[in-house]
């Protein structure tokens, strides 16, 4: 068996036997929303920990906050501030853009 025949058979098998999945419409993103929210929460917690526990504390000008609060309090405050901002943005920003909801109303009317 020569190499050309082998590649021809493999390419034929790849293009004929393996097909692309048929796209199916979904109502929403389902479980992926929870996964993205958990990933965002983990990112906030780890970034807050990196910021608060790796900044050098002392008498330099970059650690003014640490002169009055311990790094643990800064860690918790930073998390609450960021999670609060995330909640405010989630409340303010619409889940469905206005032009998409308008188009769905028009399509449902017909």
C-alpha positions as CSV (number, residue, x, y, z in Angstrom):
1,X,0.0,0.0,0.0
2,X,1.5,3.3,-0.9
3,X,1.4,6.4,1.1
4,X,-0.8,8.3,-1.3
5,X,-3.5,5.7,-1.2
6,X,-3.4,5.7,2.6
7,X,-3.8,9.5,2.8
8,X,-6.6,9.4,0.2
9,X,-8.5,6.7,2.3
10,X,-7.9,8.7,5.5
11,X,-9.1,12.0,4.0
12,X,-12.1,10.3,2.5
13,X,-13.0,8.8,5.8
14,X,-12.5,12.1,7.5
15,X,-14.7,14.1,5.2
16,X,-17.4,11.5,4.6
17,X,-17.8,9.6,7.9
18,X,-17.2,12.5,10.3
19,X,-19.8,15.2,9.9
20,X,-20.3,18.5,11.5
21,X,-23.0,18.6,14.2
22,X,-26.3,20.1,13.2
23,X,-26.9,23.4,15.0
24,X,-29.9,23.5,17.3
25,X,-31.4,26.7,18.6
26,X,-31.3,27.1,22.4
27,X,-33.5,29.2,24.7
28,X,-30.6,30.5,26.7
29,X,-27.0,29.7,27.6
30,X,-28.1,27.3,30.4
31,X,-25.4,25.9,32.6
32,X,-22.7,28.1,31.0
33,X,-24.0,31.1,32.8
34,X,-23.4,29.5,36.2
35,X,-19.9,28.3,35.0
36,X,-19.0,31.9,33.9
37,X,-20.3,33.4,37.2
38,X,-18.3,30.9,39.2
39,X,-15.2,31.6,37.1
40,X,-15.7,35.4,37.6
41,X,-16.0,34.9,41.4
42,X,-12.9,32.7,41.5
43,X,-11.0,35.4,39.5
44,X,-12.1,38.1,41.9
45,X,-11.1,36.1,45.0
46,X,-7.7,35.1,43.6
47,X,-6.9,38.5,42.2
48,X,-7.9,40.1,45.5
49,X,-5.6,37.7,47.4
50,X,-2.7,38.3,45.0
51,X,-3.1,42.1,45.4
52,X,-3.5,42.2,49.2
53,X,-1.1,39.5,50.3
54,X,1.8,40.3,47.9
55,X,1.9,44.1,48.2
56,X,4.8,44.9,50.5
57,X,3.7,46.5,53.8
58,X,5.8,49.0,55.4
59,X,6.5,52.7,55.4
60,X,6.7,53.2,51.6
61,X,4.1,55.4,49.9
62,X,2.4,52.5,48.1
63,X,1.1,50.9,51.3
64,X,-0.9,53.8,52.7
65,X,-4.0,51.6,53.0
66,X,-2.1,49.0,55.0
67,X,-1.0,51.5,57.7
68,X,-4.7,51.6,58.9
69,X,-6.0,48.2,57.9
70,X,-4.6,44.7,58.0
71,X,-4.2,42.9,54.6
72,X,-7.0,40.5,55.6
73,X,-9.5,43.5,56.0
74,X,-8.3,45.0,52.7
75,X,-8.8,41.5,51.1
76,X,-12.4,41.3,52.3
77,X,-13.2,45.0,51.5
78,X,-11.8,44.7,48.0
79,X,-13.9,41.5,47.3
80,X,-17.1,43.2,48.6
81,X,-16.5,46.3,46.5
82,X,-15.8,44.3,43.3
83,X,-18.8,41.9,43.9
84,X,-21.0,45.0,44.6
85,X,-19.9,46.6,41.3
86,X,-20.6,43.3,39.5
87,X,-24.1,43.2,41.0
88,X,-24.8,46.8,40.1
89,X,-23.6,46.3,36.5
90,X,-25.7,43.1,36.3
91,X,-28.8,45.1,37.4
92,X,-28.1,48.0,35.1
93,X,-27.2,46.2,31.9
94,X,-30.1,44.5,30.1
95,X,-30.0,40.8,29.6
96,X,-31.6,41.1,26.1
97,X,-30.6,44.2,24.1
98,X,-33.5,46.4,23.1
99,X,-33.1,45.8,19.3
100,X,-33.2,42.1,19.8
101,X,-36.4,42.2,22.0
102,X,-37.9,44.5,19.3
103,X,-37.1,42.1,16.6
104,X,-38.5,39.2,18.6
105,X,-41.8,41.1,19.1
106,X,-42.0,41.8,15.4
107,X,-41.4,38.2,14.5
108,X,-43.9,36.9,17.1
109,X,-46.6,39.3,15.7
110,X,-46.4,37.8,12.3
